Amino acid sequence: LSACDVGTAATRADDPLGLPVALLHAGVRAVIAPVSRVADDVARRFSRALHAGLLAGRPPDAALAGAVTSLPGRSPAPFCCFGDGSVPVDAP
């Protein structure tokens, strides 16, 4: 997910709320999402690198790390992996 702030969560009665939480409760193993604002060009470059890593068979946490380090200079990429990022994603 690359929309700004989509990884943020709130709590109500000690239960976390937010899109990543909803997806994890629905059975998704891992969600990679930003936890703060991300510039469009950074999100585009990050998403391409992330998906290349996933398609190469890397687990989400390793693909996330590779995507962050592939960004030029000090481009902020506040993405986080929610859930179990150690299990590779099945190929389509």
Secondary structure, 3 states (H helix, E strand, C coil): CCCCCCCCCEEECCEEECHHHHHHHCCCCEEEEECCCCCHHHHHHHHHHHHHHHHCCCCHHHHHHHHHHHCCCCCCCCEEEEECCCCCCCCC
